[in-house]
């Protein structure tokens, strides 16, 4: 048994039972009878023991009927001795008993459904209190979920940690046509490993060194410098002006109301006595509906209560933002000023050129010139950029604790109150 069912059971036991204990019906008119209590599940009240009438009841009166009047023996309480006829007070009799329902007689609920009660549906700020006919408030539920947009902060990517790799594989070519044909001979003038650009004499070529095509130093060939970029780090660069998490609300409020009094049986065993909505108020949001209720999820409605409404205890917001990500870096570039010298101290220049990372250099020099030293310096470095991703709303707002209400399309007519017995009829 769930908490809601237990609450309703306590409501019924706590509110109805004390009334039942004091709601015994005593046969009047001078006759006495045992008290009895009607249950809403009874098709008819218990049998009333016939008791002798007082002496002043009349010479032919022998027994007391169920209305407290005195009739001739065997008359059965009917008009003109018909016995078991229609009872005054409205409704078809069951076992000689009319409907005594002071509220409304409606179809009984199927197994598993809570007995008929009053339901109000409408705007949350218009919800009324429970009416006098059913003053005990029950569940307060919600319907028509309205979800506000969920806003995430914008994602960005910090610049990658980038460096410029200096050209290292320098070489001299024994051809003035750079970089020379297929038979051209190359002589290494390479820089040392992990060179930082400072002046170096590594792989120096002396003046006049001869190769197959003549002097080894007729052209100088250098590869392009290269950008070395690491990964970009994702970051959040913009917070929204308002709270980033969107909220949600309910457009419809649902309130159930139950009675506190014991309801007498209806004349039809397939009907149940339940509270009647206030007069002149038939449908929400102006008034109340007569409904049965199922606490466990969504269910189809029975034919007797065809109008279906689903309400919820609450909603769970599992929304968030996806993690920020960064793509591979692109667009990086660097520029390097490179120089070759004929001496060992990087002072007598042979060639100096500004190289970019998107192009190599190959140029003619005076044949037989010594290549004694070299240097390089980075003059510009562009780390490029990474494409940011993520930062998108994920998750959902999902209603929880569904309750199914099945309601009457039209409210039944309320029964007329029982008419008082005509004293002249005895």
N, C-alpha and C positions, 0 to 999 in steps of 0.2 A: 504493500500500500504506500503510495507516494505521499509527500507532505500535503499537497493540495487536497487529496481525498481525505486525509486525516483531519484537515481543518474543517472541511464541510461536514464530516461526521460529528466533530465536536460541536459545530454550529447547530446541527439538527438535534443532537442529544441535549446540548445545553439550552437551546432556545425553545424547542418544541415540547420536550418531555415534561418540564414543569407545568406547562399549560395543559398538557394532557391529564396530568394528575389532578387538576382542579376543574377539568371541563366535563365531569360526569353529568349526565342528564337525568334529572329526577322527574318522575311522572307526577303531575300535579292533580288538581281537582279533588283533593282529599284522598286520593289513592296513593299508596307507597309502592316503591319498587326499588330493586337493587340498582346502584349506579353502574354505568358502563362507559367505556371509552371507545371511540371510533378510531380505527387506523386507516390511513389513506389507501392501504392495500386491500381493505375489506370491501367486498361487493355489497354487503348489507350489514346492519348492526346486529349484535347478538339478540337472541330471543328474549323478550321481556316476559317475565312470569305474570300470569294473570292473578290479580288480587281482588278479593271481594270489595264491593263498593260500600260506602257508608250508607246508613239508613235513609238519609235524606236524598239519596240519588234517584229515587223513584221506585215504584212497586215492581217494575219489570227489569230494572237494572241489576245484573248479577255479577258482571266482570268489568275490569278496567281495561280500556284499549290503549294502544301505544301512544295516543295523543293525550292521555290523561282523562278522557271522557268515559262515561259509563254507558254500556250498551247491554242489550239483552244477551243472554248466554248464547254462544255460538254465532253471534252476529259478525264477528271478525273485524269489527271496527269500520266496516264500509258503510257508505250511505245507503239508507233504506234496506239494510241487511243484505247487500249484494256480496259483501265479503271479498277482500283483496282487490277492490277496484282502484281507480286512479286516486292518488293521495293529493290532498290540497297542498300547494307549495311548489308545484311545477315539477316536471321531469317524469320519466317512465319509471315505474316501480320495479324493484328487483326483490323477489321474495316478499312482496307486500310492502316494500319500503321505497319512498321517493328519494330523489337526489336531495341531499341536505347541504350541498356545497355552497358556501357563502362567497366563494371567489368565482372561478370559472372551471368548467369541466372540459378538459382537453385530452387528446389521446395519450395513453400511457407510453412511457419511454421503452425502447427495446433493451434487452440485457446489455450491460456494460455502459449504459448512458446514465448520467445523473438526471434525476427527476426534473420536471419543468420548473423553470424559474424565469425571472424577468431580466432582459439584457438591453442595455443602452449602448448605442454606437454613435459617435459623433466627434466633433472637434474637441481637443483636450480642454480648451478654455470654456467650453459650454456644458461640461458634464454636470448633470443635476445630482442632488442627493437621492438616495433611494426613496421611493414613494411610501406612503403610509400603508398601502396594501402589502408591501414587501420591504419592510424597513431594515432588514439585516444586510449590510454590504458584504459581498463575497469577494470574488477575484477582481483585480484591476489589471487589465491586459491592454495590448496595443495592436494596431494594424496599420497597413499602408506605410511601409518604411520609406523615408526620404533620406537619401544618402548625399551628403555634400561632397564636392570634389576633394580628393586628397592631393595635397600639393607637396612636392619634394624640392629640396634645394638643388640648384643646378650643379652639375659636375664639370670639372675642368681637369687639365693635366699640367703639372709643373714641368718646366723644361727638363729634358733629359741631361744627365751628366755626360757631356760630350768633350772629346779631345780631337786634335788634328794630328794624324800620323804623318811625319815628315817623309819626303821621298828618300829612300835609302839605296835603291839599286841603280846608282849612277854608273855610266859606262862611256868610254871613248870609242869612237868608230873610225876605222881607217878609210873613210870615204867622206868626201865633202858633200855628197848628196845624203842628207840625213833622213831616215836612219840607215840608208845604204841598201844595196840589193841583197839577193840571196847569198852571194859570196863574200859579203862584207865581214870583216873580223872585228870583234868587240874585245875591249880590254876593260876589266872591272875597275871602277873608281868608286866603289860602294862605300857608304857610310857604315859605321859600326852599329851593331844591334842595339835597339832601344836608344837611338841617338836623340839627344835633346836639342840639336842645332848648333851647339857650340863649335868653335873652330877645331877641326880635326885633320890630321895628315894620313888617315887610314887609306890604304891602297893607292898611295901617290904614284903617279906615272912620270918618269923623268923626261926631260926634253929630248926630242929626236929618236925616241924608242921606235924601232921599225917593226912593221907588220907586213903581211903578204901584199897588201895594197899600197904600201908606202908607209909614211909616218903613221904611228898608231893613233895620234891625236889630231884628227882632221874635223871631227864633229863631237859634240857633247849631247848625250841622250839621257833625259831624266823622266821617271814616271810621275804621274800626278800625285799630289798629297791626298790623303784619304781621311774622311770624317769617321771617327769611332764614337758611336752614340750608344748609351745604355738605355734602360727602360725609363719611361716617364712615370712619375708618381701621381696617382689620382688625388684630387682634392676637391673640396666644396668651396666655391668662390662666391656664392650668392645665397643669402638667406631670404626667404619670402618675407614680404612686409607683414603678413599676418602669421598666425600659428600654422606651421606647415601641415599639421594633421587636420584633415577635414572631419567634421562631426557628422552625426546623423540624428534624426528625430522621427517621431511617429505622427502621422497626420490624423490618425483616428484613435480615440480612446474607447475602451470597452469596459463597462461596469456591470457586474451581476448583482442581483438583489433577490433575497429569499424572504419568506414569511417567518413569523415566530409562532403563529397559532397552529393548533392541530386542525387539519382540514378534514371535514366529514366526507364520507364516500359519495361518489356520484351514482346516479341510478343505473348506469351502464358499466358492467365489469371491465370493459376495455378502456374506460376513461379514468382520468385522475383529476382530483381537485387541486388546483394550484392558484397562486395569487393572480389577481386580475390587474392589468395595467390601469393606470388612472384614466378616467373617462375622458374621451375626446382626444386621446393621444394614442396613435396607432403605430407609427413607424419612426425610427430615429431619423434625423437628430432631434426631432421634436418630442419623441416619446420612447416607450419601451416595447420590446418584442417579447413574445412568449417563446422560449427556446429550451431545448435539451442540450446537454453539454457532454463532451468526451474529452478527458484530460490528456490522453496519450496520443498525440500526433494528429495527422489529418485523416479524416474518414469521410466516406460517402454518407449522405443523409438518407434516412428512411422516407418512404412515401408520405407518411403522416406529418413529417416536419421537413418540407422540401427546400426551404431557403437556407443556403449554406454560407457561413461566415467563419473565417479563420483568424484567430488572434494569437498573440505571442506574449510570453513572459518578458522577454528582453531580446537584445541582439548582441552578438559578439563581433567586435571590430578587430580583425586580424591584419589590417592593412599596414604597409610599411613602404620603404623605398628600396629598390634594388641597389646593390653596391656599385660605386663608381669604378669604372675601368678605363684603361688607356690602350690604344692600339700601338702598333710599331711606329717609331719616330720616322719622319720623312722631311725632306726639304733642307737638311743640314748642309752647310758648306763652310770651307775655310780657305784662306789665302795665305801663301807663304813666300817670303822674299829669300831666294836662294842665290848663292855666289860661289864661284870657283876662282881659285887663285893659283898663280904659278909658283909662289914661294910657300914655305912651310908655316908662315905666320899669319896667313889670311890678310895680307896687306897689298899685294900686287894683283890686281884683279884681272881675270881673263874674261869672265862673263857674269852678269848679274841679271836676274829676271824675276818678275812677280808671277808666281804660279797659282792657279786656282785648282780646287779639288775636282773640277769637272774637265780639266785638260792637262796633258803632259807637255814637255818641252824637248825639242830636238833642234839644235842649231849648229851652224858651222863655226869653227874657230881657226885661228892661224895654224897651218899644218906644222906638226912637231912641237907645239907649245907644251911646256911642262904643266902638269896638273899636280901641284904640290899640296894644296889644302882646300877646304870647303867649309861653308857655314850656312845656316838657315834660321829664319825666325818667323814665327806665326804673327801675321799682322791683322788677321780678322777671323773670327769664328762665329758661325751662326748655328746654334744647336738644332734648328728645325722645330717641329711640333709633333704632337701625338693627338689623334682623334679621341675625344672623350666619349664614353658610353655609360650606360646605367643611369641611376637616379630617376627611375621610373616607378610610379605607384604599382605595388603588387598587393595581393591579398584581396579580401572582400569583407563586407559587413553582412553577416548572416543572421537571420532571426532564429531564436532559440525558444524551446518550450511551446510548441504549437498546441493550441486548444481548438477543437472543432465545435461550433455552435450550429445546430439545426433548428430552424425557427418556423413558426406558422406563417404562411403567406398572408392570411387575414386573421384577425383576432375574432374568437367566437363571441357571440352575444352573451352578456352576463345574465345569469338566471334571475328571475324576479324573486324577491324575498318571500318566504312562506307567509301565507295569509292567515290571520288569526281566525280561530274557530268561532263560528256564529253561536252566541250563547243560546239562541232560541232553538238551535238544532240539537242541543244537548251535548 
